[in-house]
């Protein structure tokens, strides 16, 4: 059985197994990914980041067409081995790995393009670590109901598409947020065709302080379960709360998750509003592992 090198990293507690495969020579099955991410019998992680050159993976062709400088592609897999479109925390950790291993450089004021299945994401340095331009977002039509263990009745949610699907549910208090049992999968009605991440949020009181909106969040990620943080989920939460707050709500948000705090900016653009996520990225340790 072959051995492969890996690195463990995280962004606000959202953790990943990172496997370098520059030339696309490692074909990890869903079962192998799930085994590596298993917290009892494997390394343990919320997902796996395969570091591969865009030219070496079929999904990278679109990234290179959009930006020929997008040399590296983030092949992201959920903890159950399923393929996912995007991961906001993962992009920052991916960038940290590229820089720390010398595979890429990022001078102050410059941008590092990273290919994903949701297009090319531009990474810059920030006071918090890195900021990722996640591009345009879209509010989904309808008012899905979400049932979760610990809530007395189903609650309506707002659908937000950030390249991957989210449903944001407002709760009344910190006690409701802390009382959720996210060891049980929330039920969405109607059920999205490809599932969705579900964010449960409580706006702070006061909602806005120093021109920055503030909110607390817990998240259930499809294909993973509850995680300490979800980057795109953080952005979805901020977008939803801003929408509910109405005219005059700020375009800068601080979102507290169990693993730390992330920043969200909404930026107008010629092709529509864009959103950016900022926060830390940490590499923890490296080793080798035997593939089953």
N, C-alpha and C positions, 0 to 999 in steps of 0.2 A: 504494500500500500504506500502511495507516494506521500512525502512530506512537503508542505508548503510553508513559506514564511508568512507571518501576519503581523499586524499591529492593531492594538485596541485603542480606540479613541472615543471621545464623547463631546457633545455640545449641550451644556446645562443638563447633564445627566442622561440625555438621549444618546445611547451608546451603540457603537458599531465595531464589527470586525472588518478590518481593511486588508484587502488582498491585492498586492501589486501584480498585474498581468499585462505589462505594456504592449506585448505583441499579440494578445488574445489567444494564448495557448492553453489556458485552463478552462475547461468546460465543467462548471459546477452545476450539479443537478439540484432540483428543489430540495430533495432529501438531504443532500450534503450541506446545503446552506442552512437548513433547519437544524441539522446536527451541530454545526459550528456555533449557531446562535443559541443553542439550548443552554439554559443557566445551570442545569444540574449535571449534564453529561458532556457539555461542550465548553467553549470559551465563554459564552453568554453575551448576548447583545440584542438590541431591538431590531437590528438589520445588518446587512453586509454591503460594503462598498468595494466594488471591483474597480481598480485603477487601470484603465485600458486606453490606449490611443484611439482616437475617434476613427482613424482609418482602418483599425483592426476589428471593428465591430459593425455589423450591419446598421444598427440604430444610430451610429455616429455619422452616417452620410449626410443626414439632414442638418446636423450641427455644423459640419464643415461647409455645407452649402450656405448656411446662414452667416458663418464667420470662419473664414479659413484659418484664423489664429486659434480656434478652439481645438488645440492639439489633444487635450485629455477629455475623456468621457467618463462620467460617473454612472457606472452600471449598478443601480441600486436594487437590492432585494429585501423584502420584508423578512421578519424572523421565521415565518412559516415557509420561506423559499419562494413565495410569489413575487413576480416582477411589479415594481411600483414606478410611477411616472416621475416623481420628484420627492425630495426631502430637504427642507430648508436648513435644518441643523446639519444634515449630512453634507451639504455643499460646503459649509464652513470647515467641517472636519476634513473633508476631501482636499480643500485648499491648503489647510495646515499641513497635511501629509505631503502634498506636492512640494511645498516650500521647504519643509524640514528635511526632506530627503534629497533636495537639489534637483528634482524633476522639473521645477518651474521657478521663476522669480517674480516678485511683485514689489516694485519700487514704490515709494510714497507718491501718491497722486496718479498712479497707473492702475490698470484693470487687468484682472486675470479671467479670461473667458473659460467656462467649464460647460462641456456638452452634457445634456441630460435628455431624457425622453420627452421632456416638456420644453425643449429648445435650449438655447445657450443662455447661461446665467453669468452675469458679470459680477466678479468678486473684487471688492476694494478693502483696504485696511480701514479700521475705525478704532475709536477709543476703547470700545468694548472687545475688540478682537478683529472681526471681519464683518462687513456688510455685504449682503447679497441682493442684487436687483432681481426680484422674482418676476418682473414683467407685469403684464396686464392681468386683471382679475375679472370675474363675472359673477353676478348674483344669479342664483338659480330661481326659476319660477316655482310657485307652490309653497305650501306651509306644512311640511312633513311633521308628524308627531313622533316624539321619542319617548319610549318607556325605558326606565332604568331602575335597577334595584336600589331602593333607598328613597325613591320619589313616590309620593302617594298617588299621583295621577300622571298621565302622559303630558308632556310639555311640547309646545310648538317650537320648531327650529327654523333657522334661516340657512338656506343652502348657498355655499360659496365655492366657486371653482377656481383653484389656483394651479391648474394643471393636474392636480389630484382633488378628489371631491371631499367636501367638509359640510357638516351640519352643526350649527352653533345654537346652543340652548341656553337661555338666560335663567338663572336661579335667583331666589329671593334673598338669600343670606349665605354667609360663610358656613353656618351650621348645615344648611342643605348641601353645600358643596362638599363639606367634610364627611357628611353622612352617606354619600354615594358608595355603593359597592360595585366598583368597575372590574371586579373579578368575574362578573357576569356580563355577557355581551349586551349592550343596549339594543333595543328593537326599534327599527325605523319603519314607519308606516306612512306612505307606501315605501317598500324596500327599494333602494337604488339598485339598478341593474348590476353595478360592479362594486357595491358596498360603498361605505364612506367612513371617514374619520368623524368622530363626534366630540365636540368641545363643549364643556359645561362651564359657564362663566358667571362671575359675580362682579358687577361694577363696584369700584371703590366709592367711598363716601368721605370727602367730595369726589365726584367723578373726575374733575380736572383740577390739577394743581401745578402752578408754574407754567401753564399753557400746554401741559402734557396730560393726556387721558390715561387713566390707570384702571386696571382690571386684573382679577385673579382667574385662573383657569386650571381645570383638569381635563385630560383627554384620553379617549379610547381610540387607538389606532387600528384600522382594519388590518388583519393579518398579523397583529402583534399582541394587542391587549392594552392595558393602561401603561403609559410611559411617563417618565419624569418630565418630559418636554416634547413638543412637536413644533418645529419651526413654521411650516405652512399653516398649522393649526393656530399658532399664535397670531399670525397675520389675519386668518379668517375671523378669529375672536375679536380682534381690534376693528376690523371692517364692519362686523355685525353690530357691535356696541355703538360705533360711530353712527351707523344707520339708524339705530333705535333712538339715539340721543337727539337726532334732528339737526336742523340748521344751526350753525355756529359751533358744532363739535370740532375738536382739533384734528389735525392731520398727523400728529405725533402721539405715539402711545407707548406706555411701559406695561408689559404684561408679565405678571408673576406666575410662574409655574412651579411645581414641586422641586424642580432641579435648579431654580435660579430665576433670573430676570432677563427678558429679551426686549429689544426695541423695535418698533415698527414705524415706518414713515410712508405716507401716501404722497405721491409726487405727480402733478399734472404733466401730461405729455401730448404731443400733437396727434398721437394715435389712441389717446385715452389715458386714464389714470394708471400709474404704475405703483407697485408697492415694494418696499425694501425692508429686509430683516437684518438686524444686527445683534451680535452676541459673541461670546467666547467660543473657542475650539481648543481642545486639549488632547494630546496624545499621551497615553498612560504607560504602555509597555509594548514590547515586541517579543516574538518567539517563533517557534515552528510548531506545526500541528500535523498529525497524520490524518489523511482523508480516508474515511471508510469507503 
